Structures are given as structure tokens and as C-alpha cells.
Amino acid sequence: MRTQQQPKTTQLMKKLLFTVIASLFLSMSMAQTNKRALNHSDYDGWKNIKSHTISNNGDWLSYEINPQKGNGYLYLYQHSKAKLDSFPRGYDAQFSEDSKNIIFKIKAQFDTIRQAKLKKVKSKDLPKDSLATFNLSSHKLEKYANLKSYKTAVDNDEWMAFLLETKEVAQDTTKNAPKAKKKKKKSGKDKPEVGDLILKNLLTNETISFSNVSDYTIARNGQAVSFITQSQDSLSEAKVLILNFEDKKSNLVFQNLGLAKKLSITSNGDQLAFIFSADTTNQKEYNLQYFDTKLKQSKMILDSENTDFAQGWCVNKNSELNFSRDGKNLYFGIAPKDEKEKKDTLLDTEKYKLDVWSWKDPLLQSEQKVNLKKELERTYLAVYNTKKKTINQLADKSLPQIKLYNHGNAGLALGSSSLPYQMEESWNDWFKDYYLVNTKTGQSELVLTKKNAKVEISPSQKFLYWYETADSTWNAYNIANKKARQLSADIPFNFYSETHDTPSDPRPYGIVGWTEGDKYILIQDRYDIWKIDPKGKEKATNLTEGLGRKENIRFSYVKLDKEEQTIDLNQTLFLKAFGEFNKKSGFYQLTNGTSLKQIRFEDVSYSDPIKAKKADRLVWKRSTFVDYPNLWISDSSFKNEKQVSDANPQQKNILWGNVELVDWINGDGEKLQGMFYKPENFDPNKKYPMLVYFYERVSDRLHKHYVPQPNWSIINPTYCVSNDYLIFMPDITYPKVGHPGESAYSSIVTGTLAMMDRFDFIDKQNIALQGQSWGGYQIGHLVTKTNLYKCAMSGAPVSNMTSAYGGIRWESGRSRMFQYEHTQSRIGGTLWEKPLDYIENSPIFSIPKIKTPLLIMHNDHDGAVPWYQGIEFFVAMRRLQKPCWMLSYNNEAHNLKGRANRMDLSIRMMQFFDHYLKGEAAPAWMVDGIPAIKKGKFDGYELKE
């Protein structure tokens, strides 16, 4: 049979197609080959997106992209034209209410500020921000240098106000002119800084200016602005003025020698309040001034001689003034008058300095000292009724905390006090008594005692509601009939955290909100959302139709309207969905409270979206381990979606990695989950070293994107996989109270062994541990129980629970007892009740068993774990001559803050792991240490063969 010859054109097409395909594969191979691993020098240029906001009309989106070191950009995207603009060093942007302008700040050049700091320029003299306004139609950009602050009206920002630093008066440079001696101005302790106030019309660009302004405020409706001028001569005259933008005339409200401050204005600009002192001493007495536009000038409504409060109680320099949204109430702080300071006649060497710790103190001295400034500045809430002209005190020393509702318009406030239970907070949960406080009369009524709960008032003020930890139920208290009832007792599911595993009462999943008129309350269980009648007349309804529990999806409500007070079930509600076991993320819509519809549910992580106020447009982020959480824009059904930002295009040149969800059965027979990371150029025929990092439960972060950056205290997964490390992150559960170390072993070691059995490419001889804080403690425990790991890095570890139990959390000043008895440390009793449990769980008592080289980081200003815990661990290891190093960063906290320190830790930590797991040469700091005489002169990074 004769074979038919193919046309030459067909043969040519096949050759061409083969060439194209071959070229494509070659280019892909070359692209892969051209990629490189991350190094520590990459961090500075890696960028982050922050502060994104959308205009009310939904057409404009602004966001910042900032490198970790250097100058960033503010980006402005117009959706209708797919147009992108940028402003160097712009930040803190906001759109005008009418979506016609954008206002933002501009930072000084990074290098300019750095050079000034190198020259020891004082902080107050460093280059200042500028203010910028940009018209979105005309594209006109205007800048104002030396910005102190700016304010816009919430509801109508045709006008804005901003304060600039006063320009220096030019000096006479005539050669023959004698140099005038500058007179030092006497400035009291409270003398305010002043500047030039500029009022700008964003539509017309008209400006009005005033000098020597110390304070200013603009009405919510944008119709008026008020400000204080303070003369700078020795007599210092204060003036308070109000300007109505309709006629643009400023009216003098108050004028007197002295100091005025704390200016407040009503939403419609018809009332003002401020405090004033005519005292010339540093220890000033203030009075409260009030102004109504019907008056010609302000009037004093309260001074230290008042009879409305206890003798000597009045406003002071720390008082905050706030009008209710409707302007009917003026809320202000009062406090007892300060005692007159006595003249100091002693030298410092003639004074003793002493803290007296008393067993009867409600708070430890350490906690009192942390809270000292707050307590010295504490004021107690009072209210002036602007219609009835009456004053009532709402808070006092026995009832210090008052929470207002409905922007201060509501007739009832919630008072609370933890004072009767302060002492036991050192070792127990916190408790409070709750009061209903009438804002019209000042009368208070005790309604709930010793509640370990956050109590709130419903929007229409018909109910108090709270979660009762004692019986694990939600409760409501009917304010009218003074009766309480359980809300969730008849629902056959738990409303407390079902995965709670510390020796304390579990917390609830939370409240979604209330419907109009307090008709229904919406409450979450582990998966679903329930509609409950607080009066108990209707049967509870599962709004998410039980789909959450059936499919293991956790539903939560997304509040798209930030001003929303109640939830309208007749509208479409936006729900966020998270797959508890598959880690998918997405959104559902609930229509008319009955119809649930999936919008999307994918193997990614979604942020909560932000909605344009007057348009059907959302902005949101989507990420995976590989994909940075860039900004996307779409409608509320997620149609017509478009990626807006690309923060780190350089990533395409970097070897990254991937992550997968893994599971295994732990030593207690429980199925656990974890995350397993592999390099991008993974070769299953190679052997890879593995790092094991852990902290409680971590697998919900499967799709978290880790930006390459210097470490605060833990490994950067991206850097590690890019440099050919495997990473295993196991979840940990704690079923046995009193045995947290054993539980950690049961989860971490069994997980490690399961991965070793499952994956032949793991280099079983080169596996290490890394963890911080609670994770650091568990590393200390594990290395006393197993030699499975080649080395370990432990950050801020508790090594001795017996001494740590009686220690102080210096950041708060609190005793550490509570966390062993009730929270994370999970012992479940006192040191004298369970001494053997404390010893069993303390690595210090088993240090002779340790064969694992250890790197410890414990910083000398650690406010969570006393750094002597790290010292105890290190000196014991050193005594027994076991390989151990301790990094202690000076003046650093629990987790590193200083970038230079974070960079240093990143380098040293990876040098430690590279030496033990990859066989690389040890750096000089590991071989020879860094003697104190070489501190700051020798980093010891160089490798020693």
C-alpha cells in the first residue's frame, strides 16, 4: 500500500510547533535555573502593603507599598480607567466624603532623617511630614510643609483644617547690626506648643489662616471649626474662637489670661466646651467652660468650689471632654484636687528610696508601678445635660469604669468594677461587678456580681447580655422586669470553645449582633450562627442551616458597614467561611435570613473585605504560602474581580517553596494536623535537613504568606525552604492537665517520627527544633526526653517552673502564678499543691540527660518570661560542659523589636542550624564566643574551618 505524502506546509507547521514547544520548555528550564535562594540582604527591599482604603463612590483605591528599609509609595488606583498613580513617601491617606479629593501625609526622605539622626539632631528638630491634597479630577497636587496634624469632618469635608509648625522669623544679617541677646521665655510645665492653623476649602482651594493656635476641632457636619490661640508672651493670653464656614467669620467665644485646652465641639457645631486655668504655677486648677451659639460668650459651669461633687473634685489637665452625638450631653472627667507640692529642702543623698510590699495590697507593687502614670492621670466620668443644665457624677473611686452607648445618646450606661477582686487576679481569673447607670440622674444599680464575663447592653437598651462561664450558657437580663434567662440552654450544641485545653473555663465563640429593636440576638457556635429570641417566645433558628457543622465550616459575620448598629436580616448578609480541616477560605451570602449561598470557597486565605460606602464594590486580599496578599477589587458577588497591586515582582526570581497539610496519630490516639514545607526545586531523590517549629495549634495558617524578613524570635519559613530546608509545623493538644511537657512530646515527637516514616527524603540524622516563649519552654523539655534532634534553638524558655511560678511578668507587673494555675502553662494548681508536677515539667532538673546542642535567646528586658530563666538554663548547661550558647539582646523585649538585632539573630540562628544540619563550618562566635571587651567591635560571623 502506498503511503500518501504529506503536504510540505503541514510538515513545516509540525517542525515549527516542535521548535516552539522545545523553546518553551527550554525557557521554563532556564527560568527555573536562573532563580536563586534568598539571602539576608534581600530583606530590606521586600515590601508590604498597608493602609488600603476605598472611596465612597467605589472608583478609587489607595494603598501604601513600603520596603522594610527606605522610602515607600502611596498608590492611587482608578477602577473605571484602570489607571494607577503613585506618590513618593505618601502615607496615612483618606478620601473626601464626596470622593473628589484624597488627603495624605508625605514623609521626609529616609536618608535625610537618617543623616540627621547621625548628627544627633533632637527628635523634635528632625525633618517633619508634609500634608498633601490631590484633586482626583484636575490632578492638582498641593503640599504644605512642616505638618503638625490635620482633621476633616466625618460627614461633609468640603473644608478641612490642619496645623503647621510656625515659621521662624528671619534674622537680621546686616554686618554692623549688633547681635541681640535672646531672652529666654518662661514656659510653665503645661504651656502648649502652637502653630499656624490653615482652613482649606477642597472644592475652591480657598484658605483661611490663623497663628498661635494650640488646639482645634472641626464639627462632624463640616459646618464649623473651633480653635484656641495662645499668645507666646510672658502673660500668655488664651482666646477661644468659632468660625462658621457659611459666613467665614470667626467669633470670639472666650478671652482671658491663662491656659485653655481640651477643646470639644458638637456634631453640628452649635456648642463648645473646654477647660481653662488662670493659674501661673505648674500645679494648675482648671474650670470647665461651656458655649452655646445662642450665647455671646462661654460660661463657667464647674470649678473646684462646686457643690455638685465631693469637696475638691473638679476637672483637671487630664480631663477629656466629649459631646454625645445628639449634643444633649457633655461628658467630662473629674478627679480629686491634687495636693499642693511641698517645697523640697533635701538633697537626693538625704532621701531614702523604698518600695513597701504589703500582703494586704490589692495589687503587687510591681503592678502598681507599671500602672502608676495611668492612676495619677485617672479621671472619673461626669455628665452635663445641655438642655436641663444639670450635672451628675457617673463614676467614682468605687465604680471607676463607665461604658457609654449609642455615641453617648443612650439613657443607660454600664458601670463595672474589679476592685473587690483585684488581689485574687494574681492567681485566678478576673471578675467584675456590673451596674446600670442612668446618665440623666447619675443613679447606679448593682445588677450582676462577680462575673468572669464581658457584659454588654443591647442596642435598644432592653437587655444586658453575657456568657456565663460557670454553666457555659449565654444569658440575657431583661432591664424592664429585672429577670434573667438562659438563651442557649435548649440548643444541643456547645457555645464554648470545644478545643479549649487549659485548666480554666472555656470562652465562647462570640456574638454576631442584634436585630432592630432587640428582637433577636445572633450567636455563634463552633460552626454555625443562631437567631435567638431573648424573650424566649420563639424557638431558636440556625441561620446557616447547620451547614457549618455538617461540612466542618466555621461561619463568621463580616460587618461591611462600620457604622452599623443592628443587623437587618431582610438584607443580604456577608459571611466569611473557613474550613476547619481542609483550611479552605471564602464567602457565603445569607439572604432574608433564610437562603444561604456559596460565593467562593477555595484553597487560599481571604482577608475581610472592605466595601465602598455608596457603591457595590469590595476590596480584599487573597494569599497562599506562595502568593503575597495583594489587593483585589470586585463587586459583592466577587464578579469582575481584578488584581490591583503587585507588591513584590522580584519574587519571580527567587526559589520559594510550597506547603501541604499533613496528619498523624499522636501518642494519645488523637488525629492531629500540621504543615509540611518543601523547597521549590525539590528533588525527592535528595536528602534534606528538617526544622521543626511549633506553638500551640498552627495548621490554620496553612495559607499564610511569610514575607522574607529578619526574625523577631522564630524562623522565617520562606528563607528556610528557599535554602533547602524542610519545615514541619505540628499542632499540639494538651489533654492532660498537669503534664504539658508530656503532651508536647506526644504531639511533636510522634509527628516528627510520622514524617520520617512517610517521607524518605528527610535526612533523619539532621533534624532540629525551634520555638519561642511557650515553644521555647517545650524545646527545653523535649531535649531532656529525646535525642532525636541534632540541635535546638530555644527562645525565652522557662527552664524552672518552681522559680518561674513566683516570678513577675515585668511588662504588666503581674504575678506569674495565674498562668500556671489556669492558663497556658497548664499545671492546674499551686506549687505547694502539685510540687511534683512543677518539678516534672521543669527542664532544669533533667539537664544531665541533655545531649542536644542548644542555642538560647533570652533578652534582658523580657517583660513576659523573666530572663533569669534563660540564665538558669545556660549556667547549668555550662556547668556540665554541654554545647550551649545564649544570645541576650540588650534592652530588648520578649520578641526583638530593633531591626539591627533582628538581622543579627537571623544570621546567627541560621549559622547555628547550617553548622549542625548541613555540616558547614562553625562561625567564630560559636567557636570562640564574643568576650565583653570585643562587644560591638567583633560580630564573629566569619566561618572557622
Buried (B, 14 or more C-beta within 10 A) or exposed (E): EEEEEEEEEEEEEEEEEEEEEEEEEEEEEEEEEEBEBBEBEBBBEBBBBEBBBBBBBBBBBBBBBBBBEBBBBBBBBBBEEEEEBEBEBBBBBBBBBBBBBBBBBBBBBBEEBEEBEEEEEEEEEEBBBBBBBBBBEEEEEEEBBBBBBBBBBBEBBBBBBBBBBBEEEEEEEEEEEEEEEEEEEEEBEBBBEBBBBBBBBBEEEEEBEBEBBBBBBBBBBBBBBBBBBBEBEEEBBBBBBBBBBEEEEBBEBBBBEBBBBBBBBBBBBBBBBBBBBEBBEEBBBBBBBBBEBEEEEBEEBBBBEBEBBEEBBBBBBBBEBBBBBBBBBBBBBBBBBEEEEEEEEEEEEEEEEEEEEEEEEBBBBBBBEBBEEEEEEBBBBBBBBBEEEEBBBBBBEEBBBBBBBBBBBBEBBBBBBBBBBBBEBBBBBEBBBBBBBBBBEBEBEEBBEEBBBBBBBBBBBBBBBBBBBEEBBBBBBBBEEEEBBEBBEEBEBBBBEEEEBBBBBBBBBEBBBBBBEBBBBBBBBBBBBBBBBBBBEEEBBBBBBEBBBEBEBBBBBBBBEEEEEBBEBEEBBBBBBBBBEBBBBBBBBBEEBEEBEEBBBEBBBBBBBBBBBEBEBBBBBBBBBBBBBBBBBBEBBBEEBEEBBEBBEEBEEBBBBBBEBBBBEBEBEBEBBBBBBBBBBBEEEEBBBBBBBBBEBBBBBBBBBBBBBBBBBBBBBBBBBBBBBBBBBBBBBBBBBBBBBBBBBBBBBBBBBBBBEEBEBBBBEBBBBBBBBBBBBBBBBBBBBBEBBBBBBBBBBBBBBBBBBEBBBBEEBBBBBBBBBBEBBBBBBBBEEBEEBBBBBBBBBBBEEBEBBBBBBBBBBBBBBBBBBBBBBBEBBEEEEBBBBBBBBEEBBBBBBBBEBBBBBBBBBBBBBBBBBBEEBBBBBBEEEBEEEEEEEBBBEEBEE
